[in-house]
Amino acid sequence: MINYLRGFIVLLLFVLGNATAQEKNIVVTSGADRAIPIAVVPFGWQGGTVLPEDMAEIIGNDMRNSGIFQPIPKQNMISLPTRGTEIIFRDWKALGAQYVMVGSITPAAGKLQIRYEVYNVATEQQILTGTVGGSQDQLRDMAHYASDQAFEKLTGIKGAFSTRLLYVTVERLGGANTRYTLQRSDYDGARAVTLLQSREPILSPRYSPDGRRIAYVSFEQKRPRIFMQHIDTGRREQITNFEGLNGAPAFSPDGNRLAFVLSKDGNPEIYVMDLGSRQLQRLTDHYAIDTEPFWGADGQTIYFTSDRAGKPQIYKQRLGTNNAERVTFVGNYNANPKLSADEKTLVMIHRQEGYTNFKVAAQDLQRGNLRILSETSLDESPTVAPNGTTINGRVRLPLPTAQGEVREPSWSPYLN
């Protein structure tokens, strides 16, 4: 694991040492103690051609990826109903399903109309019905939408299957020739699109709260500078051009300010910029290295990593004050803080006393309990889903990616 105290460039290169190819992939972790059996029956299709996407398969994968549900395999299904009146509940009781989801896809005026229903198998009662329409190219969007609706109805938690991920891929092309690509994909890695490509490093991509802008660090000027890019138009603007380190951007909850790290005065400190006026405010003032800011929901508190206690630990500080409060005490290395949406859990990179491996860990901020979420040895850059369902750690989903290393994922906010 890279020690961030060795300098900004070394920190952000994320060299993975002897990590295997699998360990270089983004991994979504989530889970529940006991997954709930659910049957997502293949949707009926009344068109003449084969659809490019399998709605039921996508929805089933969404449910599995939540860590809360376990879809029943298609080959185990005794019958294949497409509407509630066709469901033979004893079939699903025999398979142990607690819920069954059925649906149909109908062509209509060049578009597709999707109808879906969810039933409680034990009570034989309908608990959800809904429709959604769109083009064939939007089948995956419609499937994620149906998943979101079903997930929220069954759990009371808003679904996050329609969200997106940002991440950077790194391809070694030979010699000193390397290609860096900033990509945006579905939450599960599907439909990745390129937002920016460069021969110089691209680092620390972060979403704005409305999901329409991103901030990141680019070395295209041969030194680190922060840029902001509008996703829909591709328009980008340079935010910082200070001497030394310009890094680790993070949008405030209202999207009007950006926190980042500058070393323009000789030591890495955390600053906050008003994006409208470009006025700069210094948050930290300490001889230690302060880095990796993350905003609290109040827009006044910033969590960050500092070695002011001798080794990296996580602190929090309110704007306009000089009082930094230490948050982590378990382990000899805690860095890269991320908060769950309810701010009850702090997710971080953690190293236990007496160990050399770095893990993703979650700390209960009310009780102080800390749980290890990952099982590999060189874990980096945790990011938390906006509904907070990725902090249990019992389900692992390697995302499908192109060749090369995958680095620094960032989960979007809700986009609808």
C-alpha angles and dihedrals in degrees: 000000000000117000107226090208089074092073144288100275093048090047095053099043089074095205106194099203111202096349114143122246090256092055090056092063124094109257124200111211124193140129157139131237092251122018116224115235111239130173117216102189119208107268118246114249121201098185127100101237132061113264118237093231134042106228096195093048092052092047091047091051090049091053092048092047090056088067090223100086135047114205117220110240115255092234090060094055114112096199136014110220119178098194137032095255089062097053116114099199096197088064091059094041088055089055092049095244115159093190135022126200121198132175150154138225119217128185112234126176094331092314135087126247115205122199121185137177134189124204135191104234096204095052095029088224129138111242101174139020127173148152135215131178138202147116128300088259088060097053092108091048090051092048091052089048091053089047091052091051094047094044093051093046092050099041108021088236120116111248120244100193092110092058126103139229131223120204142153124238121203121203122189105216097181135290111003091334111117131164122211119196128188108210138186121203144161113283089265095050097259123136097018115190129190117244098173138359127194144162087227126070121281113200146176102013112192134180125233115236092258092050092233099103136041132198124206144156119255129187093199089121088052090255132068116276132163120241133184121211132191108227099210098048102023089230111152136187134191112245103183137028104166126143116268124358120017107171157123100046119197127180120229116241091260092048093233098105137046126209118204144149124265131178095189091123093049102268129067107258135164119254134180123216126198102225093210100051096020087227112160126220123187115223106179129040111180138124090239125084112268116190148141102054120200123183126234117225092255091068089229103077125071125192116206145164120254137166093210089120091054097266132045113287134156123256136176129214135178121233114261094026135093095212113109114189119206113233106179126057105154114092133010096263129040121161148146098047123208126176128216115240092259090048091231094113132052115203118200149147106273139187121193124224111273094017133101099200124097120222138181108251137180124215123200102228093203100048100023093231116149125206129191109230104181135057104200125091108234105044121166145170107018118200126188128220114243091246093051096234095129099073103085097073104209098113121059123194118183106206119231108249140167122257118300137048120311119217145178106006119199123195118221124232119249108299099199 
